[in-house]
Amino acid sequence: MKIVVLCGGNSPEREVSLNSGSEVEAGLRDAGFEVILEDIHSIRDFLKKWPSLNADGVFIALHGGWGEDGRIQAALEANKIPFTGSGAKSCMFSMDKETTREVLGLWGVPTPPGFAVTPDRNHDLSTAVKNWGKIVIKPASGGSTVGVVITDNPLEARDALTDVWDIDTKAIVEKFIPGRELTAAVFGTGKSAFAMPLIEIRPASGFYDYKSKYTKGATDYICPAELDAETTEKITGYAVKAHEILGCRRYSRVDFRLTPDGKPFALEVNTAPGMTATSLVPKAASAYGWTFPQLLSEIVKDLF
C-alpha cells in the first residue's frame, strides 16, 4: 500500500509537524508501506496533486491550524480520499477548547473552571486572579503549549492575552489546577475504544512548555503512571468518554491535571497528537506493547 504522509502546514506548530512527518515516514517504511512525504502549504494545491500520486490514502501528521481544525479533513472527505484519524466534525469540536469544555461538561467529564474571551470584549482578569489565584491564559485553538502563560499577576495576564491575539481570535482563561500532569492515549473507535497506559509528565522546569516538550532530557515521563487502581480507572474512563462523545476516530490523546486530593480535570482532547521521538502517544503505545511501526500500522488499518 502507498501512503502519503501530510506534514508542515503554516501554523505555529509547523516544525513539530515536520518532525512528526519525518518519523511517521520512517516508521511506515519499517512497517512495509510505500510512503510519500508531502510538506504541504495549501489544501487546494494538494488536492490538485493527489491524482498524480497514485496513493491509497493519507496519514495526517499536521498539527495546528487548518491541518487539525477540520478543514483538511473536510476537504479529504469531500474528495473521497481516505485519511487517518478523526473526521472533520470531531477535529473541529476538539480543536476549539471552548467547544471541548462545553461538550465535556455536558457529559460529566470535569474541566477546570474558566471562560472564553475575544479581543472585542472587556476582560476582568483581576477578578479571575482574585477568585482562583493562579490562572492559565491560552489560545482557544492550537497546541504544543504555544502562547500558554500561567500567572497570578493581572497585568502579566493582560499582556499574555494581548500576545494570544497575534495567533488566535479567541482565548481561554482557566483556573490553574495544581498537582500532577497526566495524559491518556485512547485507541479505537466508538465502543471499541480503550485507553493505553497513562503517562505522568514531570518537566524539569516545572512547566511543560514548548521547550520541555521537544527537548530530549528536559522532561521525565513515567509510564505507566504511578497511580492507584481507582484513580487510574477514573482517568482512563474520562479519557475514553471524551474520545467517544467528541466522535474521535482511531486515536486521540486526552490531557489531564490531577489535584493532590485525587480529582482529575480534563484540559483538552488532541485528535492529531505528535509523532516525534519525544511524543506521548508512541510512549504509551510502547508501554502497551506496540513498537512504533506497529502503532502506525494499526492507525493505517482504518484506511482499508
LINSULRA-V736893 format. One line per field, one symbol per residue. psi: psi as a letter, one per 30 degrees, with the letter a starting at -180 (. if undefined). burial: b if it has 16 or more other ideal C-beta (glycine too) atoms within 10 Angstrom, else e. A space follows every 10 residues. Layout:
psi=???
burial=???
//
This chain:
psi=kkkkjklcag lfgeeeeeee eeeeeeeeef fglkkkkjjk fkeeeeeefe effhlflkjj hkklbfffgf eeeeeeefgh jkllalleee eeeeejfeee eeeeefggjk lkkalkllfg lkjifeeeee efcklkklkf klaggkgkkk lgjeeeeeee eeeeffflgk lkklkkjlbk klkkkkklkb ffklklkkkk kikeffkiae eeegjkffkk kjkkkillee eeeeeeeeee eeeeffgkke llkkklkjlf ggjkkkelkj fillhlfgle eeeeeeffgk leeeeeeeef eff.
burial=eebbbbbbbe bbbbebbbbb bbbbbbbbee bebebebbeb eebeebbeeb eeeebbbbbb bbbbbbbbbb bbbbbbeeee bebbbbbbeb bbbbbbbbbb bebbeeeebe bbebebbeee eebebeebbe ebebbbbbbb bbbbbbbbbb beebebbeeb beebeebbeb bbbbbbbebb bbbbbbbbbe eebebbbbbb bebeeeebbb ebbbeeeebe bbbebebeee bbebbbebbb bbbbbbbbbb bbbbbbbbee eeebbbbbbb bbbbbbebbb bbbbbbbbeb ebbbbbbbbb eebe
//
